């Protein structure tokens, strides 16, 4: 798995988990403040899409994950 693929898997997991923890109807609801984490991840995805730079992807590349499939 490449760093860009793993970045998207991590982001998707963070979003789904923070929604599960932050939405009152969820069986594992803890606090509505978890929705701020959802917004944070979404803003980071928006920023990386506009600037073509992502800290998580750089960190994963530094850990040895390949940057691209080619």
CHARMM-style PDB file with segment names, atoms N, HN, CA, C and O in Angstrom:
ATOM      1  N   UNK     1       0.859  -1.179   0.000  1.00  0.00      PROA
ATOM      2  CA  UNK     1       0.000   0.000   0.000  1.00  0.00      PROA
ATOM      3  C   UNK     1       0.902   1.237   0.000  1.00  0.00      PROA
ATOM      4  O   UNK     1       1.875   1.313   0.750  1.00  0.00      PROA
ATOM      5  N   UNK     2       0.564   2.188  -0.841  1.00  0.00      PROA
ATOM      6  HN  UNK     2      -0.226   2.126  -1.450  1.00  0.00      PROA
ATOM      7  CA  UNK     2       1.382   3.396  -0.940  1.00  0.00      PROA
ATOM      8  C   UNK     2       0.977   4.409   0.137  1.00  0.00      PROA
ATOM      9  O   UNK     2      -0.068   4.270   0.772  1.00  0.00      PROA
ATOM     10  N   UNK     3       1.815   5.419   0.330  1.00  0.00      PROA
ATOM     11  HN  UNK     3       2.664   5.532  -0.186  1.00  0.00      PROA
ATOM     12  CA  UNK     3       1.549   6.420   1.369  1.00  0.00      PROA
ATOM     13  C   UNK     3       0.272   7.199   1.089  1.00  0.00      PROA
ATOM     14  O   UNK     3      -0.456   7.534   2.024  1.00  0.00      PROA
ATOM     15  N   UNK     4      -0.019   7.495  -0.173  1.00  0.00      PROA
ATOM     16  HN  UNK     4       0.571   7.223  -0.933  1.00  0.00      PROA
ATOM     17  CA  UNK     4      -1.245   8.254  -0.461  1.00  0.00      PROA
ATOM     18  C   UNK     4      -2.482   7.412  -0.228  1.00  0.00      PROA
ATOM     19  O   UNK     4      -3.516   7.939   0.181  1.00  0.00      PROA
ATOM     20  N   UNK     5      -2.398   6.099  -0.483  1.00  0.00      PROA
ATOM     21  HN  UNK     5      -1.557   5.671  -0.815  1.00  0.00      PROA
ATOM     22  CA  UNK     5      -3.535   5.224  -0.212  1.00  0.00      PROA
ATOM     23  C   UNK     5      -3.766   5.093   1.298  1.00  0.00      PROA
ATOM     24  O   UNK     5      -4.900   5.173   1.771  1.00  0.00      PROA
ATOM     25  N   UNK     6      -2.690   4.894   2.033  1.00  0.00      PROA
ATOM     26  HN  UNK     6      -1.769   4.829   1.649  1.00  0.00      PROA
ATOM     27  CA  UNK     6      -2.798   4.743   3.482  1.00  0.00      PROA
ATOM     28  C   UNK     6      -3.281   6.039   4.134  1.00  0.00      PROA
ATOM     29  O   UNK     6      -4.014   5.992   5.122  1.00  0.00      PROA
ATOM     30  N   UNK     7      -2.883   7.193   3.596  1.00  0.00      PROA
ATOM     31  HN  UNK     7      -2.287   7.231   2.793  1.00  0.00      PROA
ATOM     32  CA  UNK     7      -3.360   8.480   4.106  1.00  0.00      PROA
ATOM     33  C   UNK     7      -4.872   8.560   3.992  1.00  0.00      PROA
ATOM     34  O   UNK     7      -5.534   9.015   4.925  1.00  0.00      PROA
ATOM     35  N   UNK     8      -5.420   8.139   2.898  1.00  0.00      PROA
ATOM     36  HN  UNK     8      -4.882   7.769   2.141  1.00  0.00      PROA
ATOM     37  CA  UNK     8      -6.870   8.200   2.707  1.00  0.00      PROA
ATOM     38  C   UNK     8      -7.601   7.183   3.578  1.00  0.00      PROA
ATOM     39  O   UNK     8      -8.706   7.453   4.048  1.00  0.00      PROA
ATOM     40  N   UNK     9      -6.999   6.024   3.795  1.00  0.00      PROA
ATOM     41  HN  UNK     9      -6.102   5.804   3.412  1.00  0.00      PROA
ATOM     42  CA  UNK     9      -7.585   5.029   4.693  1.00  0.00      PROA
ATOM     43  C   UNK     9      -7.622   5.570   6.124  1.00  0.00      PROA
ATOM     44  O   UNK     9      -8.630   5.429   6.816  1.00  0.00      PROA
ATOM     45  N   UNK    10      -6.526   6.186   6.564  1.00  0.00      PROA
ATOM     46  HN  UNK    10      -5.707   6.300   6.002  1.00  0.00      PROA
ATOM     47  CA  UNK    10      -6.461   6.759   7.909  1.00  0.00      PROA
ATOM     48  C   UNK    10      -7.474   7.894   8.053  1.00  0.00      PROA
ATOM     49  O   UNK    10      -8.189   7.958   9.053  1.00  0.00      PROA
ATOM     50  N   UNK    11      -7.542   8.784   7.073  1.00  0.00      PROA
ATOM     51  HN  UNK    11      -6.961   8.733   6.261  1.00  0.00      PROA
ATOM     52  CA  UNK    11      -8.487   9.898   7.130  1.00  0.00      PROA
ATOM     53  C   UNK    11      -9.925   9.396   7.183  1.00  0.00      PROA
ATOM     54  O   UNK    11     -10.718   9.890   7.984  1.00  0.00      PROA
ATOM     55  N   UNK    12     -10.267   8.440   6.359  1.00  0.00      PROA
ATOM     56  HN  UNK    12      -9.623   8.038   5.709  1.00  0.00      PROA
ATOM     57  CA  UNK    12     -11.615   7.883   6.372  1.00  0.00      PROA
ATOM     58  C   UNK    12     -11.953   7.216   7.695  1.00  0.00      PROA
ATOM     59  O   UNK    12     -13.066   7.358   8.201  1.00  0.00      PROA
ATOM     60  N   UNK    13     -10.997   6.493   8.252  1.00  0.00      PROA
ATOM     61  HN  UNK    13     -10.093   6.378   7.840  1.00  0.00      PROA
ATOM     62  CA  UNK    13     -11.197   5.855   9.550  1.00  0.00      PROA
ATOM     63  C   UNK    13     -11.409   6.890  10.645  1.00  0.00      PROA
ATOM     64  O   UNK    13     -12.304   6.743  11.477  1.00  0.00      PROA
ATOM     65  N   UNK    14     -10.574   7.955  10.648  1.00  0.00      PROA
ATOM     66  HN  UNK    14      -9.847   8.075   9.972  1.00  0.00      PROA
ATOM     67  CA  UNK    14     -10.728   9.024  11.640  1.00  0.00      PROA
ATOM     68  C   UNK    14     -12.093   9.687  11.532  1.00  0.00      PROA
ATOM     69  O   UNK    14     -12.731   9.959  12.549  1.00  0.00      PROA
ATOM     70  N   UNK    15     -12.546   9.948  10.315  1.00  0.00      PROA
ATOM     71  HN  UNK    15     -12.028   9.727   9.489  1.00  0.00      PROA
ATOM     72  CA  UNK    15     -13.844  10.606  10.128  1.00  0.00      PROA
ATOM     73  C   UNK    15     -14.977   9.723  10.635  1.00  0.00      PROA
ATOM     74  O   UNK    15     -15.836  10.190  11.382  1.00  0.00      PROA
ATOM     75  N   UNK    16     -14.989   8.465  10.243  1.00  0.00      PROA
ATOM     76  HN  UNK    16     -14.291   8.085   9.636  1.00  0.00      PROA
ATOM     77  CA  UNK    16     -16.061   7.571  10.675  1.00  0.00      PROA
ATOM     78  C   UNK    16     -16.052   7.365  12.187  1.00  0.00      PROA
ATOM     79  O   UNK    16     -17.112   7.347  12.813  1.00  0.00      PROA
ATOM     80  N   UNK    17     -14.881   7.210  12.775  1.00  0.00      PROA
ATOM     81  HN  UNK    17     -14.020   7.224  12.267  1.00  0.00      PROA
ATOM     82  CA  UNK    17     -14.782   7.018  14.218  1.00  0.00      PROA
ATOM     83  C   UNK    17     -15.223   8.269  14.981  1.00  0.00      PROA
ATOM     84  O   UNK    17     -15.959   8.173  15.963  1.00  0.00      PROA
ATOM     85  N   UNK    18     -14.772   9.435  14.530  1.00  0.00      PROA
ATOM     86  HN  UNK    18     -14.174   9.513  13.732  1.00  0.00      PROA
ATOM     87  CA  UNK    18     -15.150  10.660  15.232  1.00  0.00      PROA
ATOM     88  C   UNK    18     -16.642  10.957  15.073  1.00  0.00      PROA
ATOM     89  O   UNK    18     -17.251  11.516  15.986  1.00  0.00      PROA
ATOM     90  N   UNK    19     -17.240  10.599  13.946  1.00  0.00      PROA
ATOM     91  HN  UNK    19     -16.746  10.145  13.205  1.00  0.00      PROA
ATOM     92  CA  UNK    19     -18.694  10.739  13.804  1.00  0.00      PROA
ATOM     93  C   UNK    19     -19.419   9.794  14.756  1.00  0.00      PROA
ATOM     94  O   UNK    19     -20.405  10.176  15.386  1.00  0.00      PROA
ATOM     95  N   UNK    20     -18.932   8.567  14.858  1.00  0.00      PROA
ATOM     96  HN  UNK    20     -18.131   8.256  14.346  1.00  0.00      PROA
ATOM     97  CA  UNK    20     -19.556   7.607  15.770  1.00  0.00      PROA
ATOM     98  C   UNK    20     -19.468   8.076  17.219  1.00  0.00      PROA
ATOM     99  O   UNK    20     -20.382   7.831  18.007  1.00  0.00      PROA
ATOM    100  N   UNK    21     -18.380   8.746  17.570  1.00  0.00      PROA
ATOM    101  HN  UNK    21     -17.638   8.945  16.930  1.00  0.00      PROA
ATOM    102  CA  UNK    21     -18.206   9.237  18.942  1.00  0.00      PROA
ATOM    103  C   UNK    21     -18.906  10.566  19.191  1.00  0.00      PROA
ATOM    104  O   UNK    21     -19.146  10.929  20.343  1.00  0.00      PROA
ATOM    105  N   UNK    22     -19.239  11.304  18.119  1.00  0.00      PROA
ATOM    106  HN  UNK    22     -19.044  11.009  17.184  1.00  0.00      PROA
ATOM    107  CA  UNK    22     -19.769  12.647  18.292  1.00  0.00      PROA
ATOM    108  C   UNK    22     -21.229  12.853  17.975  1.00  0.00      PROA
ATOM    109  O   UNK    22     -21.788  13.897  18.313  1.00  0.00      PROA
ATOM    110  N   UNK    23     -21.870  11.882  17.331  1.00  0.00      PROA
ATOM    111  HN  UNK    23     -21.416  11.034  17.057  1.00  0.00      PROA
ATOM    112  CA  UNK    23     -23.291  12.023  16.973  1.00  0.00      PROA
ATOM    113  C   UNK    23     -24.136  11.406  18.088  1.00  0.00      PROA
ATOM    114  O   UNK    23     -23.960  10.232  18.414  1.00  0.00      PROA
ATOM    115  N   UNK    24     -25.051  12.182  18.675  1.00  0.00      PROA
ATOM    116  HN  UNK    24     -25.194  13.135  18.410  1.00  0.00      PROA
ATOM    117  CA  UNK    24     -25.837  11.694  19.823  1.00  0.00      PROA
ATOM    118  C   UNK    24     -26.605  10.396  19.578  1.00  0.00      PROA
ATOM    119  O   UNK    24     -26.830   9.651  20.531  1.00  0.00      PROA
ATOM    120  N   UNK    25     -27.009  10.095  18.370  1.00  0.00      PROA
ATOM    121  HN  UNK    25     -26.826  10.700  17.596  1.00  0.00      PROA
ATOM    122  CA  UNK    25     -27.749   8.866  18.098  1.00  0.00      PROA
ATOM    123  C   UNK    25     -26.888   7.617  18.034  1.00  0.00      PROA
ATOM    124  O   UNK    25     -27.413   6.507  17.948  1.00  0.00      PROA
ATOM    125  N   UNK    26     -25.573   7.784  18.073  1.00  0.00      PROA
ATOM    126  HN  UNK    26     -25.146   8.685  18.143  1.00  0.00      PROA
ATOM    127  CA  UNK    26     -24.657   6.654  17.953  1.00  0.00      PROA
ATOM    128  C   UNK    26     -24.621   5.833  19.244  1.00  0.00      PROA
ATOM    129  O   UNK    26     -24.703   6.398  20.334  1.00  0.00      PROA
ATOM    130  N   UNK    27     -24.499   4.507  19.133  1.00  0.00      PROA
ATOM    131  HN  UNK    27     -24.432   4.048  18.247  1.00  0.00      PROA
ATOM    132  CA  UNK    27     -24.408   3.680  20.344  1.00  0.00      PROA
ATOM    133  C   UNK    27     -23.114   3.887  21.127  1.00  0.00      PROA
ATOM    134  O   UNK    27     -23.044   3.518  22.299  1.00  0.00      PROA
ATOM    135  N   UNK    28     -22.092   4.470  20.505  1.00  0.00      PROA
ATOM    136  HN  UNK    28     -22.149   4.770  19.553  1.00  0.00      PROA
ATOM    137  CA  UNK    28     -20.840   4.721  21.234  1.00  0.00      PROA
ATOM    138  C   UNK    28     -20.589   6.223  21.428  1.00  0.00      PROA
ATOM    139  O   UNK    28     -19.444   6.654  21.566  1.00  0.00      PROA
ATOM    140  N   UNK    29     -21.661   7.007  21.438  1.00  0.00      PROA
ATOM    141  HN  UNK    29     -22.591   6.658  21.325  1.00  0.00      PROA
ATOM    142  CA  UNK    29     -21.567   8.461  21.624  1.00  0.00      PROA
ATOM    143  C   UNK    29     -20.845   8.788  22.928  1.00  0.00      PROA
ATOM    144  O   UNK    29     -21.143   8.213  23.975  1.00  0.00      PROA
ATOM    145  N   UNK    30     -19.890   9.721  22.851  1.00  0.00      PROA
ATOM    146  HN  UNK    30     -19.649  10.188  22.001  1.00  0.00      PROA
ATOM    147  CA  UNK    30     -19.208  10.219  24.048  1.00  0.00      PROA
ATOM    148  C   UNK    30     -19.470  11.700  24.266  1.00  0.00      PROA
ATOM    149  O   UNK    30     -19.864  12.115  25.356  1.00  0.00      PROA
ATOM    150  N   UNK    31     -19.247  12.510  23.207  1.00  0.00      PROA
ATOM    151  HN  UNK    31     -18.927  12.173  22.321  1.00  0.00      PROA
ATOM    152  CA  UNK    31     -19.390  13.952  23.323  1.00  0.00      PROA
ATOM    153  C   UNK    31     -19.504  14.560  21.928  1.00  0.00      PROA
ATOM    154  O   UNK    31     -18.903  14.076  20.968  1.00  0.00      PROA
ATOM    155  N   UNK    32     -20.279  15.620  21.843  1.00  0.00      PROA
ATOM    156  HN  UNK    32     -20.767  16.013  22.622  1.00  0.00      PROA
ATOM    157  CA  UNK    32     -20.402  16.333  20.584  1.00  0.00      PROA
ATOM    158  C   UNK    32     -19.110  17.005  20.149  1.00  0.00      PROA
ATOM    159  O   UNK    32     -18.967  17.384  18.987  1.00  0.00      PROA
ATOM    160  N   UNK    33     -18.172  17.153  21.072  1.00  0.00      PROA
ATOM    161  HN  UNK    33     -18.288  16.845  22.016  1.00  0.00      PROA
ATOM    162  CA  UNK    33     -16.887  17.775  20.735  1.00  0.00      PROA
ATOM    163  C   UNK    33     -16.067  16.945  19.748  1.00  0.00      PROA
ATOM    164  O   UNK    33     -15.156  17.469  19.108  1.00  0.00      PROA
ATOM    165  N   UNK    34     -16.383  15.657  19.620  1.00  0.00      PROA
ATOM    166  HN  UNK    34     -17.124  15.231  20.140  1.00  0.00      PROA
ATOM    167  CA  UNK    34     -15.689  14.827  18.639  1.00  0.00      PROA
ATOM    168  C   UNK    34     -15.934  15.310  17.219  1.00  0.00      PROA
ATOM    169  O   UNK    34     -15.148  15.006  16.322  1.00  0.00      PROA
ATOM    170  N   UNK    35     -17.013  16.058  17.000  1.00  0.00      PROA
ATOM    171  HN  UNK    35     -17.652  16.304  17.729  1.00  0.00      PROA
ATOM    172  CA  UNK    35     -17.290  16.571  15.653  1.00  0.00      PROA
ATOM    173  C   UNK    35     -16.255  17.609  15.235  1.00  0.00      PROA
ATOM    174  O   UNK    35     -16.055  17.828  14.040  1.00  0.00      PROA
ATOM    175  N   UNK    36     -15.596  18.247  16.191  1.00  0.00      PROA
ATOM    176  HN  UNK    36     -15.758  18.068  17.162  1.00  0.00      PROA
ATOM    177  CA  UNK    36     -14.495  19.161  15.857  1.00  0.00      PROA
ATOM    178  C   UNK    36     -13.343  18.396  15.209  1.00  0.00      PROA
ATOM    179  O   UNK    36     -12.681  18.916  14.311  1.00  0.00      PROA
ATOM    180  N   UNK    37     -13.102  17.172  15.657  1.00  0.00      PROA
ATOM    181  HN  UNK    37     -13.639  16.749  16.386  1.00  0.00      PROA
ATOM    182  CA  UNK    37     -12.053  16.349  15.049  1.00  0.00      PROA
ATOM    183  C   UNK    37     -12.435  15.988  13.612  1.00  0.00      PROA
ATOM    184  O   UNK    37     -11.581  15.966  12.726  1.00  0.00      PROA
ATOM    185  N   UNK    38     -13.716  15.706  13.387  1.00  0.00      PROA
ATOM    186  HN  UNK    38     -14.409  15.724  14.107  1.00  0.00      PROA
ATOM    187  CA  UNK    38     -14.202  15.436  12.034  1.00  0.00      PROA
ATOM    188  C   UNK    38     -13.925  16.638  11.133  1.00  0.00      PROA
ATOM    189  O   UNK    38     -13.441  16.482  10.012  1.00  0.00      PROA
ATOM    190  N   UNK    39     -14.236  17.838  11.631  1.00  0.00      PROA
ATOM    191  HN  UNK    39     -14.629  17.965  12.542  1.00  0.00      PROA
ATOM    192  CA  UNK    39     -13.988  19.061  10.863  1.00  0.00      PROA
ATOM    193  C   UNK    39     -12.500  19.254  10.604  1.00  0.00      PROA
ATOM    194  O   UNK    39     -12.118  19.673   9.511  1.00  0.00      PROA
ATOM    195  N   UNK    40     -11.656  18.958  11.584  1.00  0.00      PROA
ATOM    196  HN  UNK    40     -11.967  18.617  12.472  1.00  0.00      PROA
ATOM    197  CA  UNK    40     -10.208  19.091  11.437  1.00  0.00      PROA
ATOM    198  C   UNK    40      -9.683  18.192  10.322  1.00  0.00      PROA
ATOM    199  O   UNK    40      -8.888  18.631   9.491  1.00  0.00      PROA
ATOM    200  N   UNK    41     -10.123  16.943  10.301  1.00  0.00      PROA
ATOM    201  HN  UNK    41     -10.769  16.586  10.976  1.00  0.00      PROA
ATOM    202  CA  UNK    41      -9.686  16.010   9.258  1.00  0.00      PROA
ATOM    203  C   UNK    41     -10.185  16.483   7.891  1.00  0.00      PROA
ATOM    204  O   UNK    41      -9.443  16.442   6.910  1.00  0.00      PROA
ATOM    205  N   UNK    42     -11.436  16.931   7.829  1.00  0.00      PROA
ATOM    206  HN  UNK    42     -12.038  16.965   8.626  1.00  0.00      PROA
ATOM    207  CA  UNK    42     -11.978  17.431   6.572  1.00  0.00      PROA
ATOM    208  C   UNK    42     -11.222  18.636   6.051  1.00  0.00      PROA
ATOM    209  O   UNK    42     -10.954  18.734   4.853  1.00  0.00      PROA
ATOM    210  N   UNK    43     -10.874  19.557   6.943  1.00  0.00      PROA
ATOM    211  HN  UNK    43     -11.091  19.478   7.916  1.00  0.00      PROA
ATOM    212  CA  UNK    43     -10.090  20.730   6.530  1.00  0.00      PROA
ATOM    213  C   UNK    43      -8.708  20.337   6.040  1.00  0.00      PROA
ATOM    214  O   UNK    43      -8.196  20.922   5.086  1.00  0.00      PROA
ATOM    215  N   UNK    44      -8.101  19.353   6.683  1.00  0.00      PROA
ATOM    216  HN  UNK    44      -8.517  18.878   7.458  1.00  0.00      PROA
ATOM    217  CA  UNK    44      -6.796  18.881   6.220  1.00  0.00      PROA
ATOM    218  C   UNK    44      -6.888  18.229   4.847  1.00  0.00      PROA
ATOM    219  O   UNK    44      -5.985  18.393   4.025  1.00  0.00      PROA
ATOM    220  N   UNK    45      -7.961  17.494   4.587  1.00  0.00      PROA
ATOM    221  HN  UNK    45      -8.694  17.361   5.254  1.00  0.00      PROA
ATOM    222  CA  UNK    45      -8.160  16.912   3.255  1.00  0.00      PROA
ATOM    223  C   UNK    45      -8.343  18.001   2.206  1.00  0.00      PROA
ATOM    224  O   UNK    45      -7.793  17.911   1.109  1.00  0.00      PROA
ATOM    225  N   UNK    46      -9.116  19.032   2.547  1.00  0.00      PROA
ATOM    226  HN  UNK    46      -9.563  19.105   3.438  1.00  0.00      PROA
ATOM    227  CA  UNK    46      -9.309  20.159   1.636  1.00  0.00      PROA
ATOM    228  C   UNK    46      -7.988  20.866   1.358  1.00  0.00      PROA
ATOM    229  O   UNK    46      -7.663  21.154   0.206  1.00  0.00      PROA
ATOM    230  N   UNK    47      -7.236  21.142   2.403  1.00  0.00      PROA
ATOM    231  HN  UNK    47      -7.500  20.908   3.339  1.00  0.00      PROA
ATOM    232  CA  UNK    47      -5.937  21.818   2.258  1.00  0.00      PROA
ATOM    233  C   UNK    47      -4.986  20.994   1.392  1.00  0.00      PROA
ATOM    234  O   UNK    47      -4.310  21.544   0.523  1.00  0.00      PROA
ATOM    235  N   UNK    48      -4.927  19.684   1.621  1.00  0.00      PROA
ATOM    236  HN  UNK    48      -5.476  19.237   2.327  1.00  0.00      PROA
ATOM    237  CA  UNK    48      -3.991  18.866   0.839  1.00  0.00      PROA
ATOM    238  C   UNK    48      -4.421  18.775  -0.621  1.00  0.00      PROA
ATOM    239  O   UNK    48      -3.578  18.669  -1.511  1.00  0.00      PROA
ATOM    240  N   UNK    49      -5.724  18.815  -0.871  1.00  0.00      PROA
ATOM    241  HN  UNK    49      -6.410  18.901  -0.148  1.00  0.00      PROA
ATOM    242  CA  UNK    49      -6.207  18.806  -2.249  1.00  0.00      PROA
ATOM    243  C   UNK    49      -5.870  20.089  -2.993  1.00  0.00      PROA
ATOM    244  O   UNK    49      -5.605  20.066  -4.195  1.00  0.00      PROA
ATOM    245  N   UNK    50      -5.879  21.205  -2.277  1.00  0.00      PROA
ATOM    246  HN  UNK    50      -6.093  21.223  -1.300  1.00  0.00      PROA
ATOM    247  CA  UNK    50      -5.592  22.497  -2.916  1.00  0.00      PROA
ATOM    248  C   UNK    50      -4.097  22.779  -3.056  1.00  0.00      PROA
ATOM    249  O   UNK    50      -3.670  23.405  -4.026  1.00  0.00      PROA
ATOM    250  N   UNK    51      -3.303  22.314  -2.087  1.00  0.00      PROA
ATOM    251  HN  UNK    51      -3.650  21.805  -1.299  1.00  0.00      PROA
ATOM    252  CA  UNK    51      -1.879  22.657  -2.082  1.00  0.00      PROA
ATOM    253  C   UNK    51      -0.974  21.521  -2.554  1.00  0.00      PROA
ATOM    254  O   UNK    51       0.218  21.727  -2.784  1.00  0.00      PROA
ATOM    255  N   UNK    52      -1.554  20.300  -2.699  1.00  0.00      PROA
ATOM    256  HN  UNK    52      -2.522  20.133  -2.512  1.00  0.00      PROA
ATOM    257  CA  UNK    52      -0.766  19.117  -3.071  1.00  0.00      PROA
ATOM    258  C   UNK    52       0.302  18.780  -2.029  1.00  0.00      PROA
ATOM    259  O   UNK    52       1.325  18.186  -2.368  1.00  0.00      PROA
ATOM    260  N   UNK    53       0.074  19.154  -0.765  1.00  0.00      PROA
ATOM    261  HN  UNK    53      -0.758  19.636  -0.490  1.00  0.00      PROA
ATOM    262  CA  UNK    53       1.002  18.852   0.325  1.00  0.00      PROA
ATOM    263  C   UNK    53       0.210  18.300   1.501  1.00  0.00      PROA
ATOM    264  O   UNK    53      -0.800  18.883   1.895  1.00  0.00      PROA
ATOM    265  N   UNK    54       0.659  17.177   2.066  1.00  0.00      PROA
ATOM    266  HN  UNK    54       1.480  16.703   1.745  1.00  0.00      PROA
ATOM    267  CA  UNK    54      -0.035  16.539   3.175  1.00  0.00      PROA
ATOM    268  C   UNK    54       0.994  16.029   4.176  1.00  0.00      PROA
ATOM    269  O   UNK    54       1.861  15.224   3.834  1.00  0.00      PROA
ATOM    270  N   UNK    55       0.891  16.501   5.411  1.00  0.00      PROA
ATOM    271  HN  UNK    55       0.187  17.154   5.689  1.00  0.00      PROA
ATOM    272  CA  UNK    55       1.841  16.097   6.448  1.00  0.00      PROA
ATOM    273  C   UNK    55       1.775  14.593   6.717  1.00  0.00      PROA
ATOM    274  O   UNK    55       2.813  13.946   6.857  1.00  0.00      PROA
ATOM    275  N   UNK    56       0.578  14.036   6.790  1.00  0.00      PROA
ATOM    276  HN  UNK    56      -0.265  14.561   6.676  1.00  0.00      PROA
ATOM    277  CA  UNK    56       0.441  12.593   7.044  1.00  0.00      PROA
ATOM    278  C   UNK    56       1.137  11.777   5.964  1.00  0.00      PROA
ATOM    279  O   UNK    56       1.798  10.782   6.263  1.00  0.00      PROA
ATOM    280  N   UNK    57       0.992  12.189   4.719  1.00  0.00      PROA
ATOM    281  HN  UNK    57       0.455  12.997   4.475  1.00  0.00      PROA
ATOM    282  CA  UNK    57       1.640  11.474   3.621  1.00  0.00      PROA
ATOM    283  C   UNK    57       3.161  11.566   3.731  1.00  0.00      PROA
ATOM    284  O   UNK    57       3.865  10.593   3.457  1.00  0.00      PROA
ATOM    285  N   UNK    58       3.656  12.709   4.122  1.00  0.00      PROA
ATOM    286  HN  UNK    58       3.085  13.499   4.345  1.00  0.00      PROA
ATOM    287  CA  UNK    58       5.111  12.863   4.302  1.00  0.00      PROA
ATOM    288  C   UNK    58       5.614  11.998   5.442  1.00  0.00      PROA
ATOM    289  O   UNK    58       6.686  11.399   5.346  1.00  0.00      PROA
ATOM    290  N   UNK    59       4.844  11.928   6.522  1.00  0.00      PROA
ATOM    291  HN  UNK    59       3.974  12.414   6.600  1.00  0.00      PROA
ATOM    292  CA  UNK    59       5.247  11.098   7.657  1.00  0.00      PROA
ATOM    293  C   UNK    59       5.271   9.624   7.257  1.00  0.00      PROA
ATOM    294  O   UNK    59       6.194   8.897   7.624  1.00  0.00      PROA
ATOM    295  N   UNK    60       4.272   9.185   6.515  1.00  0.00      PROA
ATOM    296  HN  UNK    60       3.522   9.776   6.217  1.00  0.00      PROA
ATOM    297  CA  UNK    60       4.235   7.793   6.080  1.00  0.00      PROA
ATOM    298  C   UNK    60       5.354   7.482   5.098  1.00  0.00      PROA
ATOM    299  O   UNK    60       5.921   6.390   5.127  1.00  0.00      PROA
ATOM    300  N   UNK    61       5.673   8.428   4.233  1.00  0.00      PROA
ATOM    301  HN  UNK    61       5.213   9.316   4.209  1.00  0.00      PROA
ATOM    302  CA  UNK    61       6.804   8.241   3.313  1.00  0.00      PROA
ATOM    303  C   UNK    61       8.100   8.109   4.105  1.00  0.00      PROA
ATOM    304  O   UNK    61       8.968   7.307   3.760  1.00  0.00      PROA
ATOM    305  N   UNK    62       8.224   8.899   5.163  1.00  0.00      PROA
ATOM    306  HN  UNK    62       7.519   9.550   5.442  1.00  0.00      PROA
ATOM    307  CA  UNK    62       9.406   8.810   6.020  1.00  0.00      PROA
ATOM    308  C   UNK    62       9.516   7.490   6.755  1.00  0.00      PROA
ATOM    309  O   UNK    62      10.612   7.067   7.123  1.00  0.00      PROA
ATOM    310  N   UNK    63       8.381   6.836   6.969  1.00  0.00      PROA
ATOM    311  HN  UNK    63       7.491   7.180   6.670  1.00  0.00      PROA
ATOM    312  CA  UNK    63       8.370   5.537   7.631  1.00  0.00      PROA
ATOM    313  C   UNK    63       8.643   4.389   6.653  1.00  0.00      PROA
ATOM    314  O   UNK    63       8.712   3.226   7.049  1.00  0.00      PROA
ATOM    315  N   UNK    64       8.796   4.732   5.377  1.00  0.00      PROA
ATOM    316  HN  UNK    64       8.739   5.678   5.055  1.00  0.00      PROA
ATOM    317  CA  UNK    64       9.160   3.717   4.398  1.00  0.00      PROA
ATOM    318  C   UNK    64       8.093   3.314   3.415  1.00  0.00      PROA
ATOM    319  O   UNK    64       8.341   2.462   2.561  1.00  0.00      PROA
ATOM    320  N   UNK    65       6.898   3.902   3.504  1.00  0.00      PROA
ATOM    321  HN  UNK    65       6.697   4.594   4.197  1.00  0.00      PROA
ATOM    322  CA  UNK    65       5.869   3.609   2.527  1.00  0.00      PROA
ATOM    323  C   UNK    65       6.188   4.324   1.233  1.00  0.00      PROA
ATOM    324  O   UNK    65       6.611   5.481   1.249  1.00  0.00      PROA
ATOM    325  N   UNK    66       5.991   3.650   0.111  1.00  0.00      PROA
ATOM    326  HN  UNK    66       5.648   2.711   0.098  1.00  0.00      PROA
ATOM    327  CA  UNK    66       6.276   4.254  -1.183  1.00  0.00      PROA
ATOM    328  C   UNK    66       5.297   5.386  -1.455  1.00  0.00      PROA
ATOM    329  O   UNK    66       4.124   5.302  -1.092  1.00  0.00      PROA
ATOM    330  N   UNK    67       5.782   6.450  -2.097  1.00  0.00      PROA
ATOM    331  HN  UNK    67       6.735   6.518  -2.392  1.00  0.00      PROA
ATOM    332  CA  UNK    67       4.941   7.625  -2.373  1.00  0.00      PROA
ATOM    333  C   UNK    67       3.943   7.361  -3.492  1.00  0.00      PROA
ATOM    334  O   UNK    67       2.867   7.959  -3.496  1.00  0.00      PROA
ATOM    335  N   UNK    68       4.261   6.497  -4.429  1.00  0.00      PROA
ATOM    336  HN  UNK    68       5.135   6.012  -4.426  1.00  0.00      PROA
ATOM    337  CA  UNK    68       3.328   6.215  -5.524  1.00  0.00      PROA
ATOM    338  C   UNK    68       3.471   4.770  -5.958  1.00  0.00      PROA
ATOM    339  O   UNK    68       4.425   4.080  -5.598  1.00  0.00      PROA
ATOM    340  N   UNK    69       2.496   4.329  -6.743  1.00  0.00      PROA
ATOM    341  HN  UNK    69       1.721   4.889  -7.035  1.00  0.00      PROA
ATOM    342  CA  UNK    69       2.497   2.939  -7.196  1.00  0.00      PROA
ATOM    343  C   UNK    69       3.562   2.675  -8.260  1.00  0.00      PROA
ATOM    344  O   UNK    69       3.977   1.533  -8.459  1.00  0.00      PROA
ATOM    345  N   UNK    70       4.000   3.730  -8.938  1.00  0.00      PROA
ATOM    346  HN  UNK    70       3.663   4.658  -8.776  1.00  0.00      PROA
ATOM    347  CA  UNK    70       4.948   3.562 -10.037  1.00  0.00      PROA
ATOM    348  C   UNK    70       6.314   3.614  -9.633  1.00  0.00      PROA
ATOM    349  OT1 UNK    70       7.210   3.486 -10.467  1.00  0.00      PROA
TER     350      UNK     70
END
